Amino acid sequence: MLLRTVYNEPEVDDRLRDEAVRTGSSKAELFRRYLRAGAPVLRATPELELPPPRPADAPPLVLRTVHIDDALDYWLSVRAFDTHLPKNDYVCWCLSVGMQQGN
């Protein structure tokens, strides 16, 4: 595992916090769980429309540092490069897709 720093939307961090409190888990574990849930969806449906760019007037992002499996981190790097997205944006997209799966 390696330590990865990601800048998240405040709403995502709030949702992770609320769920962590409710379930007795940690935000980091939920982050990893949702990231692992989003990766297969993005693998299986590469034609998904890319997320829109973040508006310039959006609220500041929240810093989150978590341990991520090396293989998943490498896959995220490759996919970010292939889709011409910054890695942080791709990680956030994968996290969002995983949260939508409800795992």
N, C-alpha and C positions, 0 to 999 in steps of 0.2 A: 504494500500500500504506500501511496505517496500523499503528501500534503498539498492540497490544491486550494487556492484562494479564488473565490467567485464573488462577483458583485451582483446581488439579487435585487429584484423589485421589493420595496418595503411590504407590499401586500403578501408576497410569497413568504417572506421571513415571518410576518405576523401569523400566517396560517400554519407554518411549521411550528412556531412557538405554541400556539393554541392547541394544536394536535399533540405536541409533546407533553404538555401539561395534562391534557385529557387522558392520554394513553400511558403516561408514566415512562415514556421513551425520551430520547434526546433528539434535539433538532438535527444533529449530525447523522444519527442513525436514520431518521426519516428522510433526510436529504439523500443519503446513499440508497435507501429503499426506492424512493421515487425515481432517482436517476437510473437504477437498474430496471425499473418498470418501463421507463420511457425509451430506453435503448432498443429493445426488440421491436417496438412500434415503429421507430424511425428506420430500423433496418428493413422491416417488412414493407414499409410504404415510403420508399425514397421520393415518390412524386408529391409528397405533402408540400403544401405551399409554405415557403419560408416565412418566419414571423416578420411583421412589419418593423421598420427601423424605430428606434426609441425616439420620441419627440424631444426636441431640445429643451422644452419647458417642463419636462417630467421631473418628479421629485428625485432627490439624490438616492443613489443606490445604497444598499446595505452590504457591508463586507461580511462574508461568511467563509471560514476556513475549515475544510473537512478532509479527512483521509478518504482517498478513492483508490479502488483497485487499479493496479498498473495497466492491466489489459484494457479495462474500460476507459481509462484516461487516454491511452494510446488511440483507441478507436474513436474517441471524441475528437482528438487532435486531427486524425485523418479525415473524419467526416466534416469537421469545421473547414479544413483546407479545401476539400472537394466542393463544398457548398459556398465557398468564398465568404464565410461568416467569421467574425472573430471567435476564438475558442470560447471566451466567456459567454457570448451570445448563444453559441450552440449548446453549451452546458445548460444554460438557463432554459433554452427551448426543450431540451431533453427532460429536464426536471419538470417543466410545465406539462409536457405530454404525460409523464409518469403520474403526476398529481391528478390529471384528468382521468387516468385509468382507475384511480381510487384504491390503489394497492397500499 
